Amino acid sequence: MKKRSYLTTEEVADRLPYTAKYIRSILKDRVFLEGIHYIRPFGRKKVLYIWEAVEEEMVKASETKKPSKGVAKERSVNNG
């Protein structure tokens, strides 16, 4: 079983450029999904984020926004 790091919302906020309030109100349940990016241990109210899943989501999101090399090359040919 892979080792996982479980963090509170405040601890995640310390590692990301977002406040705990923003994570709770905007990112949770829109970007971070229960069972994938966070859990509620023992079915309770407290939320613990799985840091490795949060990191993976950030990388995945940034990779999908990068233009491919072909697109960048095509832009430079068309503009110059």
C-alpha positions as CSV (number, residue, x, y, z in Angstrom):
1,M,0.0,0.0,0.0
2,K,1.3,3.4,-1.0
3,K,2.2,5.8,1.8
4,R,-0.2,8.8,1.9
5,S,0.0,12.1,3.7
6,Y,-3.2,13.3,5.2
7,L,-3.5,17.1,5.8
8,T,-6.1,19.4,7.2
9,T,-7.5,22.2,5.1
10,E,-5.2,24.6,6.9
11,E,-2.1,22.5,6.2
12,V,-3.0,22.3,2.5
13,A,-3.5,26.1,2.5
14,D,0.1,26.4,3.9
15,R,1.4,24.5,0.9
16,L,-0.7,26.2,-1.8
17,P,-1.3,29.8,-2.7
18,Y,-4.9,29.6,-1.5
19,T,-6.5,30.3,1.8
20,A,-8.3,27.6,3.8
21,K,-11.6,29.5,3.2
22,Y,-11.0,29.4,-0.6
23,I,-10.2,25.7,-0.5
24,R,-13.3,24.9,1.5
25,S,-15.7,27.1,-0.5
26,I,-14.4,26.8,-4.0
27,L,-12.0,23.9,-4.6
28,K,-13.6,21.3,-2.4
29,D,-16.2,19.3,-4.4
30,R,-15.4,21.2,-7.6
31,V,-11.7,20.3,-8.1
32,F,-11.0,18.2,-5.0
33,L,-13.4,15.2,-4.8
34,E,-14.3,13.1,-1.8
35,G,-12.7,9.7,-2.0
36,I,-10.1,10.9,-4.5
37,H,-8.5,14.0,-3.0
38,Y,-10.0,14.0,0.5
39,I,-11.6,11.7,3.0
40,R,-13.8,12.1,6.0
41,P,-12.3,9.7,8.5
42,F,-14.7,7.4,10.3
43,G,-17.6,9.1,8.5
44,R,-17.2,12.3,10.6
45,K,-17.4,16.0,9.6
46,K,-13.6,16.6,9.6
47,V,-12.0,16.6,6.2
48,L,-8.4,15.3,5.6
49,Y,-6.8,15.9,2.2
50,I,-4.6,13.3,0.6
51,W,-1.6,15.4,-0.4
52,E,-0.3,13.1,-3.1
53,A,-3.7,13.2,-4.9
54,V,-3.8,17.0,-4.6
55,E,-0.3,17.3,-6.1
56,E,-1.2,14.9,-8.9
57,E,-4.4,17.0,-9.7
58,M,-2.3,20.2,-9.9
59,V,0.2,18.6,-12.3
60,K,-2.5,17.0,-14.4
61,A,-4.4,20.3,-14.7
62,S,-1.3,22.3,-15.7
63,E,-0.3,19.6,-18.3
64,T,-3.7,19.9,-20.0
65,K,-3.3,23.7,-20.3
66,K,0.1,23.6,-22.1
67,P,0.0,24.2,-25.8
68,S,1.6,21.4,-27.8
69,K,4.9,22.2,-29.5
70,G,3.2,21.9,-32.9
71,V,0.7,24.6,-31.9
72,A,3.4,27.0,-30.7
73,K,5.4,26.4,-33.9
74,E,2.3,27.0,-36.0
75,R,1.6,30.3,-34.2
76,S,5.1,31.6,-34.8
77,V,4.9,30.7,-38.5
78,N,1.6,32.4,-38.9
79,N,2.7,35.6,-37.0
80,G,6.0,36.1,-38.6
